Amino acid sequence: MFSNIIPEVRSEDSVVRYYCTAGNGMEPFLVDEVKRKLSAQDVYQIPGKVLFSSSAAIYRVCDLKAAERLFLLLKQDSPVRISTHTSPAKTASVLQSRLLGDRCQWISAVTTWSRLQGELAASRNAVTASTTQRNREKGRECEKQSDEGEKCLQESRKRRHEFTSEESDEKRRRGREESARLSLDLEKADDVSEPMKVCADYSKIKLEQNVESCSKNRDDLGKDAPLGSVENGTYVSFRVNCKCSGKLHRCVSAQEVSRVMGMGLSRLLGWKADLKNPKLEINVYLNDDYCLLGIPLTRLPLANRSYLKTSGLRSTVAWAMASLAHIEPGSCVVDPMCGVGTILIEAAKEHKSACFLGVDIDDGQLQKADENVAFAELQSRVHLLKASSTALPLPSASVDAVVCDLPFGRKFSTRINMAENLPVILSEMERVLRVGGTLVVLLSPQLSCLLKKLLSQTNRGPKCNEEAEPQTGIKSCLFSSSEQHSLQITSSSSHEASTFSSLRHQATLRVSLG
């Protein structure tokens, strides 16, 4: 959509070095995404962050789904070595020599940052112009409908007037024969028709006012929203945010690093520190393994989805779950406990040629899901249905993938005893899955262990030990949270009733929901 404004790929001289922050366990998903979507080079993964180089347009980089925040990389270096016995003056000298570097490097980095901000502003203008054009078209349609309504009303009045004229001629002919009796009747008819005429005139005025109002709304929708401009001059105000961890944290505080960096940048570049409303923000990460400096490229995290009205499961985790489902064009994907629909919407945004069905038993959750789907403009591909996850109203072997965040009471309370109902719910998921389909579920660590136990009991069954028994090919991908919960799990005798004979465990991945 922005190809006329920003080139899809820049020249090799315009390759930019970025890094993104990612939730715990999300780094592999982000590595795969930057390679696949941006053709990124020199991809390097460290805990909580992924570094990469790319010449792709900045709006494409900002469209990464597995990332939390996006930064322009200023410096990646070995860790700063400071002991607890180092004097404050020596500490300040080491920090400045290691973190500040050469003045020209800072000028070059800020110039790149300024250029990227200009490209982002251009992409936002393109989106705004496209939205304005759609609103204008809607306004024209509204005006056209109003004009057609007015024309129809005028034609109706014209036909009524012609009919009334003919009727009046006939009455006049009769009037010559019975003038005395009909004159009284006509007088009464005039008394009744006068209010009708006033009402008709009033209705016409109201219609004209509605047409005027519709035209005014159309003009208001056509106005471009003012966008802030990006300055390309020297940035004189800045703020330093620092995070220290590991053993280094015991030797120097984040506040001390920020103070030393602030004083050094003021002397080196003539910038002015501004903690409330800076034009430029510099992030510093120091630990026992690396030293990292960067400038944020967006004010809001990339994980904040503009197309979600009500948030539920973290959008990055929802996207990762959808990516594990191996959704192909034409696939049918079901979420049997969809909640507000976050997983379905993330999957539908990524896979344009698949259809999605969300099922939930709670009316309130379905209402929020419906609002989210409408807000994301996905009504044609995401459908919702009220039903229980233990009795899905779907034929057996009818869906290609099941993706589900099983409620385990961490973020939202639940009345369901998931440990007791897990076998029944999974049996129903297994029933609707086609042969070769994929099951992706998000579980607490306790529920993940319970499911593994259930699957291992199935695998020790007589059928699973027979080598001649054909495999169904259904893959179960367990997606477990790394957070520790206090949820109490109790076993139930209903476990023995479910065999999961066609499910084959593929992988267990751990992520943080925080």
C-alpha positions as CSV (number, residue, x, y, z in Angstrom):
1,M,0.0,0.0,0.0
2,F,3.0,2.3,0.6
3,S,5.1,1.3,-2.4
4,N,4.7,4.8,-4.0
5,I,6.0,6.5,-0.9
6,I,8.6,4.3,0.7
7,P,10.7,1.7,-1.2
8,E,10.1,-1.9,-0.1
9,V,13.9,-2.6,0.2
10,R,16.7,-0.1,0.4
11,S,20.2,-0.4,-1.1
12,E,22.9,-2.2,0.8
13,D,24.2,1.1,2.0
14,S,20.9,1.7,3.8
15,V,21.0,-1.5,5.9
16,V,20.0,-0.7,9.4
17,R,20.9,-2.6,12.6
18,Y,17.9,-3.1,14.9
19,Y,17.1,-5.0,18.0
20,C,13.7,-6.0,19.5
21,T,12.8,-7.0,22.9
22,A,10.7,-10.2,23.3
23,G,8.9,-12.0,26.1
24,N,10.6,-15.0,27.8
25,G,10.4,-17.9,25.4
26,M,9.4,-15.7,22.4
27,E,12.9,-15.2,21.0
28,P,12.8,-18.2,18.6
29,F,9.5,-17.0,17.1
30,L,11.0,-13.5,16.6
31,V,14.2,-14.9,15.0
32,D,12.1,-16.9,12.6
33,E,9.8,-14.0,11.8
34,V,12.6,-11.4,11.0
35,K,14.3,-14.0,8.7
36,R,11.1,-14.9,6.9
37,K,9.5,-11.5,6.6
38,L,12.4,-9.1,6.5
39,S,15.2,-11.3,5.0
40,A,17.2,-10.2,8.0
41,Q,20.9,-10.8,8.2
42,D,23.3,-11.2,11.1
43,V,20.5,-12.3,13.4
44,Y,21.7,-12.7,16.9
45,Q,19.6,-13.9,19.9
46,I,20.2,-13.1,23.5
47,P,17.8,-13.6,26.4
48,G,14.9,-11.2,26.0
49,K,16.2,-9.6,22.8
50,V,16.9,-10.3,19.1
51,L,19.4,-8.3,17.1
52,F,19.3,-8.2,13.3
53,S,20.2,-6.1,10.2
54,S,17.7,-5.4,7.5
55,S,17.2,-3.0,4.5
56,A,13.4,-3.5,4.5
57,A,11.2,-0.4,4.8
58,I,10.6,0.7,8.4
59,Y,6.8,0.2,8.3
60,R,7.5,-3.5,7.6
61,V,9.9,-3.7,10.5
62,C,7.2,-2.2,12.7
63,D,4.8,-4.8,11.6
64,L,6.6,-7.6,13.5
65,K,4.1,-9.6,15.6
66,A,6.4,-11.5,18.0
67,A,8.3,-8.4,19.2
68,E,7.5,-6.2,22.2
69,R,9.5,-3.1,21.4
70,L,11.7,-2.0,18.5
71,F,15.0,-0.1,18.8
72,L,17.7,1.3,16.6
73,L,20.9,-0.3,17.8
74,L,23.6,2.2,18.9
75,K,26.1,-0.1,20.5
76,Q,26.6,-3.8,21.2
77,D,29.7,-4.6,23.3
78,S,31.2,-6.9,25.8
79,P,30.1,-6.4,29.5
80,V,31.4,-3.5,31.6
81,R,33.7,-4.8,34.3
82,I,33.4,-2.9,37.6
83,S,34.2,-4.3,41.0
84,T,32.7,-3.2,44.3
85,H,36.0,-1.7,45.3
86,T,36.2,0.7,42.3
87,S,36.0,4.3,43.3
88,P,33.1,6.5,42.1
89,A,35.4,8.6,39.9
90,K,37.0,5.5,38.3
91,T,33.5,4.0,37.8
92,A,32.3,7.2,36.0
93,S,35.4,7.2,33.8
94,V,35.0,3.5,32.8
95,L,31.3,4.0,32.0
96,Q,31.9,7.1,29.9
97,S,34.8,5.5,27.9
98,R,32.8,2.3,27.3
99,L,29.3,3.8,26.6
100,L,29.9,7.1,25.0
101,G,32.4,6.3,22.2
102,D,33.0,8.7,19.3
103,R,30.9,11.8,18.6
104,C,30.6,11.0,14.9
105,Q,29.0,7.7,15.7
106,W,26.3,9.4,17.7
107,I,25.6,12.0,15.0
108,S,25.3,9.2,12.4
109,A,23.0,7.2,14.6
110,V,20.7,10.1,15.3
111,T,20.7,11.0,11.6
112,T,19.5,7.4,10.8
113,W,16.9,7.6,13.6
114,S,15.6,10.9,12.2
115,R,15.3,9.4,8.7
116,L,13.4,6.4,10.0
117,Q,11.1,8.7,11.9
118,G,10.4,10.6,8.6
119,E,9.6,7.3,6.8
120,L,7.2,6.3,9.7
121,A,5.4,9.6,9.4
122,A,5.1,9.1,5.7
123,S,3.6,5.7,6.2
124,R,1.1,7.1,8.8
125,N,0.1,9.8,6.3
126,A,-0.5,7.2,3.7
127,V,-2.8,5.2,6.1
128,T,-4.6,8.4,7.1
129,A,-5.1,9.3,3.4
130,S,-6.5,5.9,2.6
131,T,-8.8,6.0,5.6
132,T,-10.0,9.5,4.6
133,Q,-10.7,8.3,1.1
134,R,-12.8,5.4,2.4
135,N,-14.7,7.8,4.6
136,R,-15.4,10.1,1.7
137,E,-16.7,7.3,-0.4
138,K,-19.0,6.3,2.5
139,G,-20.1,9.9,2.7
140,R,-20.9,10.0,-1.0
141,E,-22.9,6.8,-0.7
142,C,-24.8,8.3,2.2
143,E,-25.5,11.5,0.1
144,K,-26.6,9.4,-2.9
145,Q,-29.0,7.4,-0.7
146,S,-30.4,10.7,0.7
147,D,-30.8,12.1,-2.9
148,E,-32.5,9.0,-4.0
149,G,-34.9,9.2,-1.0
150,E,-35.7,12.8,-1.7
151,K,-36.3,12.0,-5.4
152,C,-38.6,9.1,-4.5
153,L,-40.5,11.4,-2.1
154,Q,-40.9,14.1,-4.8
155,E,-42.2,11.5,-7.3
156,S,-44.6,10.2,-4.7
157,R,-46.0,13.7,-4.0
158,K,-46.3,14.4,-7.8
159,R,-48.3,11.2,-8.3
160,R,-50.5,12.1,-5.3
161,H,-51.0,15.6,-6.7
162,E,-52.0,14.3,-10.1
163,F,-54.5,11.9,-8.5
164,T,-55.9,14.7,-6.3
165,S,-56.4,16.9,-9.3
166,E,-58.4,14.3,-11.2
167,E,-60.4,13.6,-8.1
168,S,-61.1,17.3,-7.6
169,D,-62.5,17.6,-11.2
170,E,-64.8,14.7,-10.6
171,K,-66.0,16.3,-7.4
172,R,-66.6,19.6,-9.1
173,R,-68.8,17.9,-11.6
174,R,-70.8,16.3,-8.9
175,G,-70.8,19.5,-7.0
176,R,-73.0,21.2,-9.6
177,E,-75.7,18.7,-8.8
178,E,-75.4,18.6,-5.0
179,S,-73.8,21.9,-4.1
180,A,-75.6,22.5,-0.9
181,R,-74.8,19.2,0.7
182,L,-71.2,18.8,-0.6
183,S,-70.1,22.3,0.4
184,L,-70.5,21.5,4.1
185,D,-68.5,18.2,3.6
186,L,-65.8,20.0,1.7
187,E,-65.6,22.6,4.5
188,K,-65.0,19.8,7.1
189,A,-62.4,18.2,4.8
190,D,-60.4,21.4,4.6
191,D,-60.3,21.6,8.4
192,V,-58.8,18.1,8.5
193,S,-56.4,18.5,5.6
194,E,-54.8,21.6,7.0
195,P,-53.0,19.8,9.9
196,M,-52.0,17.1,7.4
197,K,-50.5,19.7,5.1
198,V,-48.6,21.2,8.0
199,C,-47.3,17.7,9.0
200,A,-46.3,17.0,5.4
201,D,-44.4,20.3,5.2
202,Y,-42.7,19.6,8.6
203,S,-41.7,16.1,7.4
204,K,-40.1,17.7,4.3
205,I,-38.1,20.1,6.5
206,K,-36.9,17.3,8.7
207,L,-35.8,15.3,5.6
208,E,-33.9,18.3,4.2
209,Q,-32.2,18.7,7.7
210,N,-31.2,15.0,7.7
211,V,-29.7,15.4,4.2
212,E,-27.8,18.5,5.4
213,S,-26.5,16.7,8.5
214,C,-25.4,13.7,6.4
215,S,-23.4,15.9,4.0
216,K,-21.9,17.7,7.0
217,N,-20.8,14.4,8.5
218,R,-19.2,13.4,5.2
219,D,-17.2,16.6,5.1
220,D,-16.1,16.1,8.7
221,L,-14.9,12.6,7.9
222,G,-13.0,13.9,4.9
223,K,-10.8,16.2,7.0
224,D,-7.3,14.9,7.6
225,A,-6.3,14.5,11.2
226,P,-3.3,16.6,12.0
227,L,-0.1,14.6,12.4
228,G,2.9,15.7,14.3
229,S,6.0,16.4,12.1
230,V,9.4,14.8,12.7
231,E,12.2,17.3,13.1
232,N,15.4,16.7,11.2
233,G,17.6,19.1,13.1
234,T,19.9,18.6,16.1
235,Y,18.1,16.9,19.0
236,V,18.8,19.1,22.0
237,S,16.7,17.3,24.6
238,F,17.2,13.7,25.7
239,R,16.6,11.2,28.5
240,V,18.6,8.1,29.5
241,N,16.8,4.9,30.7
242,C,19.1,2.3,32.2
243,K,18.6,-1.3,33.4
244,C,21.4,-3.1,35.3
245,S,21.3,-6.8,36.2
246,G,23.5,-9.5,37.4
247,K,26.6,-8.9,39.5
248,L,27.1,-5.5,37.9
249,H,23.9,-4.4,39.7
250,R,25.7,-4.7,43.0
251,C,28.5,-2.5,41.8
252,V,26.7,0.4,40.2
253,S,23.0,1.5,40.1
254,A,20.9,2.2,37.1
255,Q,20.5,5.8,38.3
256,E,24.3,6.3,38.5
257,V,24.7,5.0,34.9
258,S,21.9,7.3,33.7
259,R,23.5,10.3,35.5
260,V,27.0,9.6,34.0
261,M,25.6,9.1,30.5
262,G,23.6,12.3,30.7
263,M,26.5,14.4,31.8
264,G,28.7,12.8,29.1
265,L,26.3,13.4,26.3
266,S,25.7,17.0,27.3
267,R,29.4,17.6,27.2
268,L,30.1,15.6,24.0
269,L,27.1,16.8,21.9
270,G,25.7,19.8,23.6
271,W,22.4,18.1,24.3
272,K,20.1,19.1,27.2
273,A,18.6,16.5,29.5
274,D,14.9,16.5,29.8
275,L,13.2,13.8,32.0
276,K,9.6,14.8,31.2
277,N,9.3,15.4,27.5
278,P,12.5,14.6,25.7
279,K,12.8,14.5,21.9
280,L,15.2,11.6,22.1
281,E,15.3,8.6,24.5
282,I,18.4,6.4,25.0
283,N,18.0,2.9,26.5
284,V,21.0,1.2,28.2
285,Y,21.1,-2.4,29.2
286,L,24.0,-3.6,31.3
287,N,24.6,-7.1,32.7
288,D,27.3,-9.7,33.1
289,D,27.0,-10.9,29.5
290,Y,26.7,-7.8,27.3
291,C,26.3,-4.0,27.0
292,L,23.6,-2.7,24.8
293,L,22.5,0.8,23.8
294,G,19.5,1.7,21.6
295,I,17.0,4.4,20.6
296,P,13.3,3.4,20.6
297,L,11.7,3.8,17.2
298,T,8.1,3.9,18.4
299,R,6.4,5.4,21.4
300,L,4.0,2.5,21.9
301,P,5.1,-1.1,22.0
302,L,4.7,-3.2,18.8
303,A,2.7,-5.6,21.0
304,N,-0.1,-3.0,21.3
305,R,-2.4,-4.0,18.4
306,S,-4.4,-1.1,16.9
307,Y,-7.0,-3.5,15.6
308,L,-7.9,-4.9,19.1
309,K,-10.6,-3.2,21.1
310,T,-10.5,-5.4,24.2
311,S,-7.3,-7.2,25.1
312,G,-7.3,-10.8,26.4
313,L,-4.3,-13.1,26.0
314,R,-1.1,-11.3,25.2
315,S,-1.1,-10.6,21.5
316,T,2.4,-11.8,20.9
317,V,1.7,-15.2,22.5
318,A,-1.6,-15.5,20.6
319,W,0.3,-14.8,17.4
320,A,2.9,-17.4,18.3
321,M,0.2,-20.0,19.0
322,A,-1.3,-19.4,15.6
323,S,2.1,-19.7,13.9
324,L,2.4,-23.2,15.4
325,A,-0.9,-24.4,13.9
326,H,0.5,-24.7,10.4
327,I,-2.5,-22.8,8.9
328,E,-2.7,-23.2,5.1
329,P,-4.9,-21.4,2.6
330,G,-8.4,-22.7,2.9
331,S,-7.9,-24.2,6.4
332,C,-10.6,-24.2,8.9
333,V,-9.4,-23.2,12.4
334,V,-11.4,-23.5,15.6
335,D,-10.8,-22.0,19.1
336,P,-13.2,-23.9,21.4
337,M,-12.7,-21.5,24.3
338,C,-12.1,-18.3,22.4
339,G,-12.8,-15.7,25.1
340,V,-12.5,-12.2,23.6
341,G,-11.1,-13.7,20.3
342,T,-7.5,-12.6,20.5
343,I,-6.0,-15.8,19.0
344,L,-8.6,-15.9,16.2
345,I,-7.9,-12.3,15.3
346,E,-4.2,-12.7,15.3
347,A,-4.4,-15.8,13.1
348,A,-6.9,-14.1,10.7
349,K,-4.7,-11.1,10.3
350,E,-1.7,-13.3,9.4
351,H,-3.6,-15.9,7.2
352,K,-5.9,-14.1,4.8
353,S,-7.2,-17.2,3.0
354,A,-8.4,-19.3,6.0
355,C,-11.7,-19.3,7.9
356,F,-12.0,-19.2,11.7
357,L,-14.6,-20.2,14.2
358,G,-14.7,-19.1,17.9
359,V,-16.7,-21.0,20.4
360,D,-17.5,-20.0,24.0
361,I,-20.2,-20.7,26.6
362,D,-20.0,-17.2,28.2
363,D,-22.3,-14.5,26.7
364,G,-20.1,-11.7,28.1
365,Q,-17.0,-13.1,26.4
366,L,-18.8,-13.7,23.2
367,Q,-20.0,-10.1,23.2
368,K,-16.5,-8.7,23.6
369,A,-15.2,-11.1,20.9
370,D,-17.9,-9.9,18.6
371,E,-16.9,-6.3,19.2
372,N,-13.2,-7.2,18.6
373,V,-14.0,-9.0,15.4
374,A,-16.1,-6.0,14.1
375,F,-13.4,-3.6,15.2
376,A,-10.7,-5.6,13.3
377,E,-13.1,-5.8,10.2
378,L,-12.9,-9.5,10.1
379,Q,-16.6,-10.4,10.2
380,S,-16.4,-12.2,6.8
381,R,-13.7,-14.7,8.0
382,V,-14.1,-15.0,11.8
383,H,-17.4,-16.4,13.1
384,L,-18.6,-16.9,16.6
385,L,-20.8,-19.5,18.2
386,K,-22.2,-20.1,21.7
387,A,-21.5,-23.7,22.8
388,S,-19.7,-25.8,25.4
389,S,-16.1,-26.9,24.7
390,T,-17.1,-30.4,26.0
391,A,-19.8,-30.8,23.3
392,L,-18.8,-28.9,20.1
393,P,-21.6,-28.7,17.5
394,L,-19.2,-29.8,14.7
395,P,-18.9,-33.0,12.7
396,S,-16.0,-35.3,13.5
397,A,-12.8,-34.7,11.6
398,S,-14.1,-31.4,10.2
399,V,-11.4,-28.9,11.1
400,D,-7.7,-28.5,10.2
401,A,-6.4,-27.0,13.4
402,V,-7.6,-26.3,17.0
403,V,-5.9,-23.5,18.9
404,C,-6.9,-22.8,22.5
405,D,-5.9,-21.0,25.6
406,L,-7.3,-23.2,28.3
407,P,-8.3,-21.0,31.2
408,F,-6.2,-21.9,34.3
409,G,-7.1,-18.9,36.5
410,R,-3.9,-16.8,36.3
411,K,-5.2,-13.7,34.6
412,F,-9.0,-14.4,34.6
413,S,-10.9,-16.4,37.2
414,T,-12.6,-19.5,36.1
415,R,-15.3,-21.7,37.7
416,I,-14.2,-24.8,35.7
417,N,-12.0,-27.4,37.4
418,M,-9.6,-27.7,34.4
419,A,-7.8,-30.7,35.9
420,E,-11.1,-32.6,36.1
421,N,-12.4,-31.5,32.7
422,L,-9.1,-31.6,30.7
423,P,-9.6,-35.2,29.4
424,V,-13.2,-34.5,28.2
425,I,-12.2,-31.2,26.6
426,L,-9.2,-32.7,24.8
427,S,-11.2,-35.7,23.7
428,E,-13.7,-33.3,22.0
429,M,-10.8,-31.4,20.3
430,E,-9.5,-34.7,19.1
431,R,-12.9,-35.7,17.7
432,V,-13.3,-32.6,15.5
433,L,-9.7,-32.6,14.2
434,R,-9.1,-34.2,10.8
435,V,-6.3,-36.7,10.3
436,G,-3.1,-34.8,10.1
437,G,-4.5,-31.8,11.9
438,T,-2.7,-29.8,14.6
439,L,-3.7,-29.1,18.2
440,V,-2.0,-26.1,20.0
441,V,-3.0,-25.5,23.6
442,L,-1.7,-23.0,26.2
443,L,-1.5,-24.6,29.6
444,S,-0.2,-23.9,33.1
445,P,2.9,-26.0,34.0
446,Q,0.7,-28.2,36.2
447,L,-1.9,-28.9,33.5
448,S,1.0,-29.5,31.0
449,C,2.3,-32.2,33.3
450,L,-1.1,-33.7,33.6
451,L,-1.6,-33.8,29.9
452,K,1.8,-35.5,29.3
453,K,0.8,-38.1,31.9
454,L,-2.5,-38.7,30.1
455,L,-0.7,-39.1,26.7
456,S,2.0,-41.4,28.2
457,Q,-0.7,-43.6,29.6
458,T,-2.3,-43.8,26.1
459,N,1.0,-44.6,24.5
460,R,1.5,-47.5,26.9
461,G,-1.8,-49.0,25.7
462,P,-2.0,-52.2,23.7
463,K,-2.7,-50.4,20.4
464,C,0.2,-48.0,20.7
465,N,2.6,-50.9,21.2
466,E,1.6,-52.7,18.0
467,E,3.9,-51.6,15.3
468,A,1.4,-52.5,12.6
469,E,-1.2,-50.1,13.9
470,P,-1.4,-47.1,11.5
471,Q,-0.7,-43.6,12.8
472,T,-3.4,-40.9,12.3
473,G,-0.8,-38.2,12.0
474,I,-2.5,-35.7,14.3
475,K,0.0,-33.6,16.1
476,S,-0.4,-32.1,19.6
477,C,1.7,-29.1,20.2
478,L,1.7,-28.1,23.9
479,F,2.5,-24.5,24.6
480,S,3.1,-24.1,28.3
481,S,3.6,-21.0,30.4
482,S,6.9,-20.7,32.3
483,E,5.2,-18.8,35.1
484,Q,4.7,-20.7,38.4
485,H,1.1,-20.8,39.6
486,S,-0.4,-21.8,42.9
487,L,-3.3,-23.6,41.1
488,Q,-4.1,-26.8,42.8
489,I,-4.6,-29.8,40.5
490,T,-6.6,-32.9,41.5
491,S,-6.9,-36.0,39.5
492,S,-10.2,-37.5,38.5
493,S,-11.4,-41.0,37.6
494,S,-12.7,-39.6,34.3
495,H,-9.1,-39.7,33.0
496,E,-9.4,-43.4,32.3
497,A,-12.4,-42.8,30.0
498,S,-10.3,-40.8,27.5
499,T,-7.7,-42.6,25.5
500,F,-6.5,-39.8,23.0
501,S,-5.5,-42.7,20.7
502,S,-4.8,-40.4,17.7
503,L,-2.9,-37.6,19.5
504,R,0.9,-37.6,19.2
505,H,2.9,-35.2,21.3
506,Q,5.2,-33.0,19.2
507,A,6.7,-30.3,21.3
508,T,6.4,-28.4,24.6
509,L,7.5,-24.7,24.5
510,R,7.7,-22.4,27.5
511,V,6.7,-18.8,27.4
512,S,6.0,-16.0,29.9
513,L,2.6,-14.4,30.0
514,G,3.9,-11.4,31.9
